[in-house]
Amino acid sequence: MRSVRLIPAALGLVTALALTACGPTETPADGNPSAAASSSAPAADGGDAGSGLTKDLADKLKKHGVDLDKWKNGEWKNWDQDTWLREAEDFVNPVIEGLWDPARMQSAKSPDQTITAQAGTGGTDPTPRPVKAQREKTPYHRNAAPVGKIFFDSPEGSMVCSGTIVKDPRHPGKSNLVWTAGHCVHAGKKGGWYRNITFVPAFNDLGKSPAALQNAQPQEVYPYGQFWADWASTSGEWINAGGTNQAWPYDYAVLHVQPEQGGKSLEETVGVALPVDFSAPTAAQSGTMGAWGYPAAPPYNGMIMHKCLDRPTRLTTAPATPTMYRIGCTMTGGSSGGGWFRVLPNGKTALVSNTSIGPAGSNGWLAGPQLGRGAKAVHEMVSKKFAR
């Protein structure tokens, strides 16, 4: 987490915020969602949108003096600042099959980013009371299907965040978009794009302990398989100033993913994607929000999905920056990027924010950005890139 810290968010379903679980056609009669994922045929439209980018990836890496084969064989571990791609158009993330096996997933840590929020700045309400995070019901694919875990590599090692499947306006019913935090994909002011970014919906579907997962079958760890990011987009504010107090209100990102194996889109495979609410309601107008994620920093272990429900208040991290939402929640790092949901006037549940930061040295609250025009532009940019 960052020092008001980044915290991985965990989303769970509650009567007040019922997330839509997978549809009846997504889970076979034997209850194993991975069977549907592994046997799926390539989608006619949108399901394999990233599969034609291999040459583009090779050309882009070559432009920066990197050979694609060498990259996959370990060159990606070179974090030299001169070759670390950081600009918006520089994102590359070649699929390295088998890299994220269950053991490597369990060894990944939460990003420990620290910043100090400006206490008492105009637009900051009193610190909310802590709300104890609750474990989500299992199996996750029936209770919190849009929520998953994001894995990535950074100079500090293998890391984890949380993410949410969201709708793609240009591929209705076939979205490959995942919402998360900017700090889960890009190092901000201190560096560039993270590498080997993959999304695992309903990670650890049955909520097993780390010891039990040692002998678990792969489908219990990643029931729908793994979805690698073939594109990522975050705010310009995060790329230029990420990690400073001025950038936290812009700490959001959208991934476009493709399956490591199989051809169907993420939404078709899992059976659900949530709309994003870009109306940026004020904290007072938003009503109850729920935050979901996989907290990984103590006392949590990153294996179990959790959730918190609370009415948001306001937090300002620096003068002349937008206010953020803040809720009481005991989730810790690893829940970063996890979606915040609210029920819209039409009765539908929508993503309205994502976990960005929490308090240094404790775990009593979380804060997330208000999603307005800038966030909508990032979402639109990714959707348009893969429109066809």
C-alpha positions in Angstrom: 0.0 0.0 0.0 1.1 3.5 -0.3 1.6 5.7 2.5 -1.8 6.9 2.7 -1.5 3.5 1.0 -2.7 1.7 -2.0 -4.9 -1.2 -1.1 -6.1 -4.1 -3.2 -9.8 -4.1 -3.1 -12.1 -7.1 -2.6 -15.6 -7.1 -4.0 -18.3 -9.3 -2.6 -22.0 -9.5 -3.2 -24.4 -8.3 -0.6 -28.2 -7.8 -0.6 -27.6 -4.1 -0.8 -25.3 -4.4 -3.8 -26.0 -7.6 -5.7 -23.4 -8.2 -8.3 -24.6 -10.3 -11.2 -23.2 -13.8 -11.1 -22.5 -16.0 -14.2 -25.5 -16.9 -16.3 -26.9 -20.4 -16.4 -25.1 -21.2 -19.7 -21.7 -20.4 -18.4 -21.3 -23.2 -15.9 -21.5 -26.8 -17.0 -23.7 -29.3 -15.2 -20.6 -30.5 -13.3 -20.2 -27.1 -11.8 -16.8 -26.5 -13.3 -16.6 -23.2 -15.0 -13.2 -23.9 -16.4 -14.6 -26.7 -18.6 -16.6 -24.0 -20.5 -13.6 -21.8 -20.8 -11.1 -24.4 -22.0 -13.5 -25.9 -24.6 -14.8 -22.6 -26.0 -14.4 -22.0 -29.7 -13.0 -18.7 -31.0 -15.6 -16.0 -30.9 -16.7 -14.6 -34.3 -16.4 -11.0 -33.1 -14.5 -9.4 -30.3 -13.4 -12.7 -28.6 -9.9 -12.8 -30.2 -9.4 -9.1 -30.8 -5.9 -9.1 -29.5 -4.7 -12.3 -31.3 -3.5 -10.3 -34.3 -1.2 -8.1 -32.4 1.9 -10.4 -32.3 3.7 -8.6 -35.2 2.8 -5.2 -33.7 4.3 -6.3 -30.4 7.5 -7.5 -32.1 7.8 -4.3 -34.1 7.2 -2.2 -31.0 9.8 -4.1 -29.0 12.2 -4.0 -31.9 11.8 -0.2 -32.1 13.1 -0.1 -28.5 15.9 -2.5 -29.2 14.3 -5.6 -27.7 13.9 -8.9 -29.5 10.5 -10.6 -28.8 12.0 -14.1 -28.3 14.7 -12.7 -25.9 11.9 -10.9 -24.1 9.9 -14.1 -23.5 13.1 -15.9 -22.5 13.8 -13.4 -19.7 14.7 -10.0 -21.1 11.5 -8.7 -19.5 13.4 -8.9 -16.2 15.6 -6.0 -17.3 14.2 -2.9 -15.6 16.9 -0.5 -16.8 15.3 3.0 -16.9 16.6 3.6 -20.4 14.6 0.7 -21.8 11.6 0.7 -19.4 8.7 1.8 -21.6 6.6 4.4 -20.0 4.6 6.5 -22.5 0.9 5.9 -23.1 1.5 4.5 -26.6 4.4 2.2 -25.5 2.5 -0.5 -23.7 3.6 -4.1 -24.6 2.7 -7.3 -22.8 3.6 -10.4 -24.8 2.0 -13.6 -23.5 4.4 -16.0 -21.9 2.5 -19.2 -21.6 2.8 -21.0 -18.2 4.5 -18.1 -16.5 1.8 -17.6 -13.9 1.5 -21.1 -12.5 -0.3 -21.6 -9.1 3.0 -21.5 -7.1 4.1 -18.2 -8.7 0.6 -16.7 -8.1 0.8 -17.6 -4.4 4.3 -16.0 -4.1 3.1 -12.6 -5.5 2.9 -9.7 -3.1 0.8 -6.6 -2.7 2.4 -3.3 -4.0 3.6 -1.4 -1.0 3.2 2.1 -2.1 3.2 4.9 0.5 2.1 8.5 0.4 0.9 10.8 3.0 -2.5 12.4 2.4 -3.1 16.0 3.3 -5.2 15.8 6.5 -7.5 18.7 7.0 -7.3 20.0 3.4 -10.5 21.5 2.2 -12.9 18.8 1.0 -11.8 16.2 3.5 -14.3 14.8 6.0 -13.5 13.3 9.4 -11.9 9.8 9.2 -14.7 7.2 8.9 -15.1 4.4 11.5 -13.4 1.1 10.4 -15.7 -1.4 8.7 -14.6 -5.0 9.1 -14.1 -6.7 5.7 -16.3 -9.7 5.2 -15.4 -12.8 3.3 -17.3 -13.3 0.1 -19.4 -16.4 -0.2 -18.1 -19.3 -2.3 -18.0 -20.3 -5.0 -17.0 -16.9 -6.2 -18.1 -17.5 -9.8 -21.7 -17.7 -8.5 -21.5 -14.8 -6.0 -19.0 -12.2 -7.4 -18.4 -13.3 -10.9 -17.1 -9.9 -12.3 -14.3 -9.7 -9.6 -10.9 -11.2 -10.0 -7.2 -10.9 -9.3 -4.5 -9.2 -11.3 -1.0 -10.4 -11.4 2.0 -8.4 -12.7 5.8 -8.1 -12.5 7.6 -5.0 -11.2 11.2 -4.3 -10.4 10.3 -5.3 -6.8 9.1 -8.8 -7.9 5.7 -10.4 -8.6 2.8 -8.3 -7.5 -1.0 -8.6 -7.1 -4.0 -6.3 -7.4 -7.7 -6.7 -7.9 -9.9 -5.9 -10.9 -13.5 -6.0 -12.3 -14.9 -7.1 -15.7 -16.7 -4.1 -17.2 -18.8 -3.6 -20.3 -17.4 -2.6 -23.7 -19.9 -0.4 -25.6 -18.4 -1.5 -28.9 -18.6 -5.2 -28.1 -21.9 -5.7 -26.3 -22.0 -9.1 -24.6 -18.4 -9.8 -25.6 -16.3 -7.4 -23.5 -12.7 -8.0 -22.9 -12.3 -5.0 -20.6 -11.1 -5.0 -17.0 -11.1 -2.0 -14.6 -8.4 -1.6 -12.1 -6.1 1.1 -10.6 -3.4 3.0 -12.4 -0.8 1.9 -9.9 -1.5 -1.7 -10.8 -0.3 -1.3 -14.4 2.1 1.7 -14.4 4.8 2.8 -12.0 3.9 6.5 -12.5 6.5 9.2 -12.0 9.2 6.7 -11.0 9.0 4.3 -14.0 6.9 2.8 -16.7 4.5 0.0 -17.6 4.5 -3.1 -15.5 5.0 -6.5 -17.3 3.3 -9.9 -17.6 0.0 -8.4 -16.6 -2.8 -11.1 -16.4 -6.3 -11.2 -15.0 -7.8 -14.2 -13.2 -11.6 -14.0 -12.7 -12.9 -15.7 -9.6 -9.4 -16.5 -8.4 -9.4 -19.4 -5.8 -13.0 -20.0 -6.6 -13.7 -22.1 -3.5 -11.8 -19.9 -1.1 -9.3 -22.4 0.0 -6.4 -21.7 2.4 -2.8 -21.3 1.1 -2.0 -24.8 2.5 -5.0 -26.4 0.7 -4.1 -24.6 -2.5 -0.8 -26.4 -2.5 -2.5 -29.5 -3.9 -5.4 -27.8 -5.7 -6.2 -28.4 -9.3 -5.5 -25.5 -11.7 -9.2 -25.0 -12.3 -9.7 -24.4 -8.6 -7.1 -21.6 -8.7 -8.2 -20.0 -12.1 -11.6 -21.5 -12.9 -12.0 -19.5 -16.1 -8.3 -19.5 -17.1 -6.0 -16.6 -17.4 -6.5 -13.4 -19.5 -3.4 -11.5 -20.5 -3.6 -7.7 -21.1 -2.8 -6.9 -24.7 -3.4 -3.2 -24.0 -3.6 -1.0 -21.0 -4.6 2.7 -20.6 -4.4 5.0 -17.6 -4.7 8.7 -17.0 -2.0 11.1 -18.2 -1.9 12.4 -14.6 -0.9 9.0 -13.3 1.8 8.5 -16.0 3.3 11.9 -15.3 2.9 12.2 -11.5 1.8 8.8 -10.2 2.9 8.1 -6.7 2.5 11.8 -5.6 -0.5 13.2 -3.7 -1.5 15.1 -6.9 -2.1 11.9 -8.8 -4.2 9.7 -6.5 -7.5 11.2 -7.8 -6.5 9.9 -11.3 -5.5 6.4 -10.1 -7.6 4.3 -12.5 -6.9 2.1 -15.5 -8.6 -0.1 -18.1 -7.1 -3.3 -19.5 -8.0 -5.0 -22.7 -7.4 -8.7 -22.3 -7.2 -11.9 -24.3 -7.4 -15.5 -23.1 -4.1 -17.4 -22.7 -5.9 -20.4 -24.1 -9.3 -20.5 -25.9 -11.0 -17.9 -28.0 -14.2 -16.6 -26.4 -14.3 -13.1 -24.9 -13.9 -12.5 -21.2 -17.6 -11.6 -20.8 -18.8 -14.6 -22.7 -16.5 -16.9 -20.7 -17.5 -15.6 -17.3 -21.0 -14.6 -18.1 -21.1 -11.1 -16.8 -19.7 -7.5 -17.2 -20.7 -4.5 -15.2 -21.5 -1.0 -16.5 -19.3 1.9 -15.4 -21.0 4.9 -13.9 -19.1 8.0 -15.0 -21.6 10.5 -13.5 -19.2 11.0 -10.6 -21.9 11.6 -8.0 -20.8 13.5 -4.8 -20.2 11.4 -1.7 -23.4 12.7 -0.2 -25.4 11.7 -3.3 -23.9 8.3 -3.9 -25.6 6.3 -1.2 -24.0 3.0 0.0 -21.0 1.7 -1.9 -19.4 -1.7 -1.8 -15.7 -2.4 -2.3 -14.5 -5.9 -3.3 -11.0 -7.3 -3.6 -8.3 -9.7 -2.5 -6.4 -8.1 0.4 -2.9 -9.5 0.6 -1.1 -7.5 3.2 -1.4 -8.8 6.9 -3.6 -9.9 8.4 -4.8 -11.2 5.1 -3.1 -13.6 2.7 -4.4 -12.6 -0.7 -6.1 -15.8 -1.3 -9.6 -14.9 -0.1 -12.1 -12.4 -1.7 -13.5 -9.8 0.8 -15.9 -6.9 0.7 -16.9 -3.8 2.6 -20.1 -1.8 2.5 -20.3 1.8 3.7 -21.5 5.3 2.9 -18.6 7.3 1.4 -17.3 10.5 2.6 -14.7 12.9 1.1 -10.9 12.8 1.0 -8.6 15.4 -0.6 -5.0 14.4 -1.0 -3.6 17.7 -2.2 -4.8 21.3 -2.8 -6.6 22.0 -6.1 -7.1 18.3 -6.8 -10.5 16.5 -7.1 -11.9 14.9 -3.9 -11.9 11.2 -3.6 -14.4 8.8 -2.1 -13.5 7.3 1.2 -15.1 4.5 3.1 -14.4 2.6 6.3 -12.8 -0.7 5.5 -10.2 -3.0 7.0 -9.0 -4.4 3.7 -5.2 -4.0 3.0 -2.8 -3.9 0.1 -3.7 -6.3 -2.7 -7.3 -5.0 -2.8 -5.9 -2.1 -4.9 -7.7 -1.8 -8.2 -10.8 -3.7 -6.9 -14.1 -2.2 -7.9 -16.4 -0.1 -5.9 -20.1 -0.5 -6.8 -23.3 1.2 -6.2 -26.9 0.7 -7.2 -28.1 3.1 -9.8 -31.6 4.7 -9.8 -32.6 2.1 -12.4 -31.8 -0.7 -9.9 -28.7 -1.9 -11.8 -25.3 -2.3 -10.1 -22.5 -0.3 -11.6 -18.8 0.2 -11.0 -18.3 3.8 -9.7 -14.7 3.7 -8.4 -11.7 1.5 -7.5 -9.5 1.1 -4.5 -6.5 3.4 -4.7 -5.1 4.2 -1.3 -5.4 3.6 2.5 -3.9 4.9 5.7 -0.2 4.3 6.3 0.4 2.0 9.3 -3.2 0.9 9.7 -6.1 -0.5 7.8 -9.2 1.3 8.8 -10.3 3.0 5.5 -10.0 3.0 1.7 -10.2 5.8 -0.8 -10.9 5.7 -4.5 -11.2 8.2 -7.4 -14.4 9.8 -8.6 -14.9 8.6 -12.2 -15.8 11.5 -14.4 -14.8 12.7 -17.9 -11.2 11.7 -17.7 -12.0 8.2 -16.6 -14.6 7.9 -19.4 -12.0 9.0 -21.9 -9.7 6.2 -20.8 -12.5 3.7 -21.1 -13.5 5.0 -24.6 -9.9 5.0 -25.8 -9.5 1.3 -25.1 -12.9 0.4 -26.5 -12.2 2.3 -29.7 -8.8 0.8 -30.2 -10.3 -2.7 -30.5 -13.5 -1.7 -32.3 -14.1 -3.6 -35.5 
